[in-house]
Amino acid sequence: MKASETYEFVKSLVRKAELDLDTGTFVNALKELDWQISGEFSYMRMDVQKVESDGCRVRLYYKSYDPSGPFQNLPDVNKIQVQLIQGNTVIDELNVRFDG
């Protein structure tokens, strides 16, 4: 598969998570793919990349955190960044932030 195809597929997963305000399905779908893990891989934080046969790579960074403080009950904040990278150059990038 080409990196651009992987990038578009992951972007569609991110957009669906944003629309549904649900990252559970997003994380489960990514677990099914063969990603190189750079850091953590959990429902709260993810830093992964996938190098495709065309030499390009797709990098994904995901973070979810609870901004609530004492006597507050706020929804989790979710931040997702997906990059299509050729060599050391970012060709395309998607940044999404939503509460959910």
Secondary structure, DSSP 8 states (H G I E B T S, - for coil): --HHHHHHHHHHHHHHHHHHT--HHHHHHHHHS--EEEEEESSSEEEEEEE-TTS-EEEEEEEEE----TT-----EEEEEEEEEETTEEEEEEEEEEE-
